[in-house]
Every structure is written in structure tokens, then in C-alpha cells.
Amino acid sequence: MSTPSFDQLLEAGCHFGHMKRKWNPAMAPYIFMERNGIHIIDLYKTQANLEEAANELRSLAKKGQRILFVATKKQAKEILAEKAQSVGMPYVIERWPGGMLTNFPTIRKAVKKMASIDKMTKDGTFDNLSKREKLQITRQRAKLEKNLGSIADLNRLPSALFVIDVHKEHIAVAEANRLGIPVFGIVDTNSDPNNIDFVIPANDDASKSIDLILSTVCDAINEGLAERKVEKADEKAAPENGEAPRREGNRRRVNRRAAEAPAAEAPAAEEAPAEEAE
């Protein structure tokens, strides 16, 4: 993983914040200056925080943890979907379903409903329904797919959230905070960084800025997944090479010798008093 250089961040427009009148004072530590009524983000802090966040996400991926990506704004949806799919992580790009984290069992029921409709289609049950029932079920399936299709394989709560525009996705952030799930976020000058565990101060509106940061993050996740794969392969190969059984066999022989040693010395100890008696 390579962290973007200062020039790359600058070229992508990561330094452009919002207008001064829209700023959140809590973002003051991340603002470099004001120019023409617009706040300019300190890209050195962007670079350092991005590297820290990427390393942490790499560590999570290496442990086999799931990271949920969230972005429902128009300019970020397609980019996020593509990047999340490239690393096999779940994502939300449509409206955030309220209670998705805090009421996760209900969301899982909706996903299972989608799976049951698919089963009906395969086993022929769907063909026996009336035309009206087929239309209703088809519409229901399409709606579920649109809202929950990208999290169909999320069988448990995610270990982390990666959010683009934490101001817009405040409900998702609030649910994660309530459950103690760490939040990684691209935070612009109009947002509150206090509820974000890993703040990446940057422009969350420009597609180039979003693309650059997501590419860096997903590269780190890919590295973590690759390291996990190598570790699993090593663990699988260890018993097959026969080293472990040999070590166990050697240990048994040592234990057996240790147990037999006192028995061999016993007769000599018993003969000593007889010689003294003579």
C-alpha cells in the first residue's frame, strides 16, 4: 500500500472544503486557511490520517473482519460500489435503512425473505401463482434487491463502517456509535469529526477526491486479505509436512526414557546396605 503524495491529493482536489459560513468549528484543527470565502483543508493531516486509517483497515481485513461501506450521495455511489465489490465487502448506496445496525435481526429477516422468493422461483412454486401475485412478489423482490442486495452476505454486524460524508450519513454514524462499532470517514469542513474514530479530512463532494481515498483504502484491505490467505495456507501446510507428528513422537520417547530411568537405578540403591552389613 502506498499513501498518496501531497501533490496527488492536491491534484484530486482533496483540499477544497465548504464555504466559511457552512463550516463546523470542530473541524478547525484540520483547516489550513481560508481563501475567497472557502476553507482549505490541511493536506498534510489528510495524508497522515489516511495512512493511519488504511493501516487499521488492513489489520481488520487480515483478521477476517467485515467492513461496511456507506455512501448514498450521487457522485459517490458508483465509485463506492465498484471499490467495495473489488474487495468483497458489503456496501450501502441507496437510502440507509433505519435500524440496520441497531435492529439487525429485522434486516436479516428481510434478506432471508429475498432468498425465499428466489427459492420459490427455482422449485416451481412461483409458476403456480396467479398473475397478480407474481407481479406483487416480483416488485417486492426488486425493492429488496435495490435496498439490501449489496448486504445479502452480511450475516453478522460489521466490525467497522467506512462512510463518505458523515454529515449526510449521520444516522448510520449514530447507530455505529451506539453499538461501539468504529467509524472511518471522509470528513469535510461542514461535518462534526467528534463522532468519527478515524477522521480523514478531505473533500467529500469531488469524485476524484473520493476515488483517490477509496482506492488507497481498498488497496490496504486487499493487502490484508492477501496476508490472511497466505497465513491460512501456511497453517494448512504445517500438519501435512509431517513435522508435528515427529515432534510429538520425540516427546513421547523422551518421556518414556525419563520414566524408565529411576527403575534402572533402584537395584543399585538396594545393594548398598547389603555391602555395609558385611
Protein Blocks (a to p, Z undefined) as FASTA:
>chain_A
ZZddfklmmmnopmpccdfklpcfklmmmpfbdcehiacddfklmmmmmmmmmmmmmmmm
mnopacddddfbfklmmmmmmmmmmnopacdfbdcdehklmmmmmmmmmmmmmmmmmmmm
mnommmmpcfklmmmmmmmmmmmmmmmmmmmmmmbccfbdcdehjllmmmmmmmmmmnop
acdddddfkbcfklpmbdcdddfkbmklmmmmmmmmmmmmmmmmmmmmmmmmmmmmmmmn
ommmmmmmmmmmmmmmmmmmmmmmmmmmmmmmmmmmZZ
